[in-house]
Amino acid sequence: MANMAEKWEELSGKNNWDGLLEPLDVDLRRYLIQYGELAHVTYDTFISDPISKNVGASRYSMENLLARCGLDPLKYKVTKYFYATSSILLPRDFHVKSSSCDSWWKKSNFMGYIAVATDEGKVSLGRRDIVIAWRGTIQTLEWWEDCKFLLIPGIEVFLGASALHSTPLLHHGFYSMYTSKDSQSKFNKTSARHQVIEEVKRLVEEYKDEEVSITVTGHSLGASLATLNAADIAYNEINKSSTGKEFPVTAFVFASPKVGDYLFQNAVSQLKHLHILRIRNEPDIVPKLPNLDVYFEVGKEIIIDTTKSPYLKLNPGDLHTPHNLEGYLHGIDGTQGSGDFKLEVHRDLALVNRVWDILKDEYHVPGAWWIEKNKGMVQQKDGTWLLMDREDYDF
């Protein structure tokens, strides 16, 4: 941690990660795993059982979120949850809906959280880090079959793009989730974009006299939204305080689909305070999507390969395993540039099976072991059982 605190600017891409990628620097491995775990929290807290009236909400309160998900609660303080909806018809896996007539809301879902380094965390991180974590899809990959890859102008993000000849074109589904609002929704009277931007503005101003970084992270769908969000923050100078100082913006995105066209790529490349690092697992098909010539990659790329791991099961034809975020973090830990696999950080192998069954049976770790006790059923004083799967907190 001391090394990471001392070289955080380099690890966050100040020098575009020159000299850190081949071979992958051990401190950068730790750094990426740290942000991958913060992204994973969005899955761990998400209530996905459609029988619950709380489906689509966060299971844990902001105060308890990180501790309940196994992370150090003293390093970051969660300051905001944000929610998303969509103005276009999207497959079920973008938004889960409750079968209960008493559901908390049928058109909005918990989409992520914003956290800021505590005073103690600032010491270990080397600066006051603002983290934005975006949630990915819950039913991995299935939504790709129906998702429309139409490109539309990103007017709300790139409004008045004076440095550009025309407005960048963005993936319709991602852009809709990012910018849509619903006047009838308690949670999406403003868009996910607006919710995030306003909180980042507040935190940037609160800590304007300190050394600050803004780090955006996500997996799969969340990675695409994180890419768009990071570009938005840098392009519209949300990272600029009233003192005139512009804080660095970094996106660490795992298994990210493509987001936009060559104008988007060009706009991102011109933002000097923005750095994007994409982590791609060689056998994962999602980062190759949409497989259309009109889409372009942004930022730098790290390629890992979990098929080289001697710890994992090989399941030919299985699309879920190579896309799994825990598998990604395992791959970051062990992938070597030579094609070999050797664990450098020695992250607990049991975590590989957190939400999927991909660890070899010889390690005696049950598959998909991360579940709420009794699936949220709580026994009452009279002996009856009730589904109480969400902590009591104000949405």
Solvent accessible surface area in square Angstrom, and as a share of the most:
residue,aa,sasa,rsa
1,M,98,0.44
2,A,70,0.54
3,N,82,0.42
4,M,9,0.04
5,A,18,0.14
6,E,143,0.64
7,K,49,0.21
8,W,14,0.05
9,E,70,0.31
10,E,55,0.25
11,L,0,0.00
12,S,4,0.03
13,G,0,0.00
14,K,125,0.53
15,N,82,0.42
16,N,68,0.35
17,W,2,0.01
18,D,95,0.49
19,G,78,0.75
20,L,10,0.05
21,L,34,0.17
22,E,157,0.70
23,P,98,0.62
24,L,18,0.09
25,D,35,0.18
26,V,56,0.32
27,D,9,0.05
28,L,0,0.00
29,R,3,0.01
30,R,88,0.32
31,Y,2,0.01
32,L,0,0.00
33,I,10,0.05
34,Q,23,0.10
35,Y,0,0.00
36,G,0,0.00
37,E,41,0.18
38,L,6,0.03
39,A,1,0.01
40,H,5,0.02
41,V,1,0.01
42,T,0,0.00
43,Y,38,0.14
44,D,10,0.05
45,T,0,0.00
46,F,11,0.04
47,I,1,0.01
48,S,45,0.29
49,D,71,0.37
50,P,57,0.36
51,I,122,0.62
52,S,1,0.00
53,K,96,0.41
54,N,14,0.07
55,V,2,0.01
56,G,0,0.00
57,A,0,0.00
58,S,0,0.00
59,R,35,0.13
60,Y,14,0.05
61,S,8,0.05
62,M,62,0.28
63,E,142,0.64
64,N,50,0.26
65,L,0,0.00
66,L,7,0.03
67,A,49,0.38
68,R,120,0.44
69,C,1,0.01
70,G,63,0.60
71,L,38,0.19
72,D,73,0.38
73,P,70,0.44
74,L,104,0.52
75,K,38,0.16
76,Y,6,0.02
77,K,128,0.54
78,V,11,0.06
79,T,29,0.17
80,K,60,0.25
81,Y,15,0.06
82,F,0,0.00
83,Y,9,0.03
84,A,0,0.00
85,T,9,0.06
86,S,26,0.17
87,S,91,0.59
88,I,47,0.24
89,L,180,0.89
90,L,29,0.14
91,P,28,0.18
92,R,119,0.43
93,D,10,0.05
94,F,2,0.01
95,H,20,0.09
96,V,4,0.02
97,K,120,0.51
98,S,7,0.05
99,S,90,0.58
100,S,29,0.19
101,C,136,0.82
102,D,91,0.47
103,S,22,0.14
104,W,32,0.11
105,W,68,0.24
106,K,88,0.37
107,K,105,0.45
108,S,0,0.00
109,N,1,0.01
110,F,0,0.00
111,M,0,0.00
112,G,0,0.00
113,Y,0,0.00
114,I,0,0.00
115,A,0,0.00
116,V,5,0.03
117,A,0,0.00
118,T,34,0.20
119,D,104,0.54
120,E,101,0.45
121,G,1,0.01
122,K,60,0.26
123,V,119,0.69
124,S,37,0.24
125,L,5,0.03
126,G,28,0.27
127,R,1,0.00
128,R,17,0.06
129,D,0,0.00
130,I,0,0.00
131,V,0,0.00
132,I,0,0.00
133,A,0,0.00
134,W,1,0.00
135,R,2,0.01
136,G,0,0.00
137,T,5,0.03
138,I,41,0.21
139,Q,69,0.31
140,T,31,0.18
141,L,17,0.08
142,E,90,0.40
143,W,1,0.00
144,W,24,0.08
145,E,150,0.67
146,D,88,0.45
147,C,10,0.06
148,K,144,0.61
149,F,58,0.24
150,L,109,0.54
151,L,31,0.15
152,I,35,0.18
153,P,63,0.40
154,G,0,0.00
155,I,98,0.50
156,E,76,0.34
157,V,0,0.00
158,F,1,0.01
159,L,131,0.65
160,G,64,0.61
161,A,15,0.12
162,S,112,0.72
163,A,77,0.59
164,L,18,0.09
165,H,191,0.85
166,S,62,0.40
167,T,40,0.23
168,P,0,0.00
169,L,60,0.30
170,L,1,0.00
171,H,0,0.00
172,H,40,0.18
173,G,1,0.01
174,F,1,0.00
175,Y,23,0.09
176,S,4,0.03
177,M,1,0.00
178,Y,0,0.00
179,T,18,0.10
180,S,9,0.06
181,K,143,0.61
182,D,28,0.15
183,S,95,0.61
184,Q,139,0.62
185,S,0,0.00
186,K,138,0.58
187,F,20,0.09
188,N,0,0.00
189,K,118,0.50
190,T,52,0.30
191,S,4,0.02
192,A,0,0.00
193,R,36,0.13
194,H,82,0.37
195,Q,17,0.07
196,V,0,0.00
197,I,8,0.04
198,E,76,0.34
199,E,14,0.06
200,V,0,0.00
201,K,90,0.38
202,R,117,0.43
203,L,2,0.01
204,V,3,0.02
205,E,68,0.30
206,E,99,0.44
207,Y,34,0.13
208,K,66,0.28
209,D,123,0.64
210,E,47,0.21
211,E,78,0.35
212,V,1,0.00
213,S,2,0.01
214,I,0,0.00
215,T,1,0.01
216,V,0,0.00
217,T,0,0.00
218,G,0,0.00
219,H,9,0.04
220,S,2,0.01
221,L,0,0.00
222,G,0,0.00
223,A,0,0.00
224,S,0,0.00
225,L,1,0.00
226,A,0,0.00
227,T,3,0.02
228,L,0,0.00
229,N,0,0.00
230,A,0,0.00
231,A,0,0.00
232,D,0,0.00
233,I,0,0.00
234,A,8,0.06
235,Y,46,0.17
236,N,53,0.27
237,E,84,0.38
238,I,17,0.09
239,N,0,0.00
240,K,84,0.36
241,S,7,0.05
242,S,83,0.53
243,T,81,0.47
244,G,40,0.39
245,K,101,0.43
246,E,47,0.21
247,F,1,0.00
248,P,39,0.25
249,V,0,0.00
250,T,3,0.02
251,A,0,0.00
252,F,0,0.00
253,V,0,0.00
254,F,0,0.00
255,A,0,0.00
256,S,8,0.05
257,P,2,0.02
258,K,32,0.14
259,V,6,0.03
260,G,0,0.00
261,D,6,0.03
262,Y,127,0.48
263,L,22,0.11
264,F,1,0.00
265,Q,67,0.30
266,N,61,0.31
267,A,4,0.03
268,V,12,0.07
269,S,86,0.55
270,Q,100,0.44
271,L,32,0.16
272,K,157,0.67
273,H,50,0.23
274,L,12,0.06
275,H,34,0.15
276,I,6,0.03
277,L,0,0.00
278,R,26,0.09
279,I,1,0.01
280,R,37,0.14
281,N,1,0.00
282,E,74,0.33
283,P,46,0.29
284,D,0,0.00
285,I,70,0.36
286,V,0,0.00
287,P,5,0.03
288,K,95,0.40
289,L,34,0.17
290,P,0,0.00
291,N,121,0.62
292,L,81,0.40
293,D,139,0.72
294,V,81,0.46
295,Y,10,0.04
296,F,79,0.33
297,E,56,0.25
298,V,11,0.06
299,G,45,0.44
300,K,63,0.27
301,E,57,0.26
302,I,11,0.05
303,I,83,0.42
304,I,1,0.01
305,D,25,0.13
306,T,10,0.06
307,T,62,0.36
308,K,104,0.44
309,S,6,0.04
310,P,71,0.45
311,Y,48,0.18
312,L,6,0.03
313,K,51,0.22
314,L,121,0.60
315,N,65,0.34
316,P,134,0.84
317,G,77,0.74
318,D,40,0.21
319,L,85,0.42
320,H,55,0.24
321,T,17,0.10
322,P,17,0.11
323,H,1,0.00
324,N,15,0.08
325,L,4,0.02
326,E,0,0.00
327,G,2,0.02
328,Y,0,0.00
329,L,0,0.00
330,H,6,0.03
331,G,0,0.00
332,I,0,0.00
333,D,1,0.00
334,G,0,0.00
335,T,19,0.11
336,Q,32,0.14
337,G,71,0.68
338,S,93,0.60
339,G,32,0.31
340,D,92,0.48
341,F,27,0.11
342,K,134,0.57
343,L,17,0.09
344,E,58,0.26
345,V,38,0.22
346,H,133,0.60
347,R,29,0.11
348,D,87,0.45
349,L,37,0.18
350,A,29,0.22
351,L,36,0.18
352,V,2,0.01
353,N,0,0.00
354,R,17,0.06
355,V,56,0.32
356,W,94,0.33
357,D,68,0.35
358,I,0,0.00
359,L,2,0.01
360,K,70,0.30
361,D,105,0.55
362,E,116,0.52
363,Y,73,0.28
364,H,160,0.71
365,V,35,0.20
366,P,93,0.58
367,G,32,0.31
368,A,50,0.39
369,W,83,0.29
370,W,65,0.23
371,I,123,0.62
372,E,57,0.25
373,K,166,0.70
374,N,81,0.41
375,K,151,0.64
376,G,4,0.04
377,M,72,0.32
378,V,65,0.37
379,Q,99,0.44
380,Q,52,0.23
381,K,218,0.92
382,D,112,0.58
383,G,36,0.35
384,T,72,0.42
385,W,120,0.42
386,L,97,0.48
387,L,68,0.34
388,M,104,0.46
389,D,9,0.05
390,R,62,0.23
391,E,39,0.17
392,D,147,0.76
393,Y,29,0.11
394,D,132,0.69
395,F,57,0.24
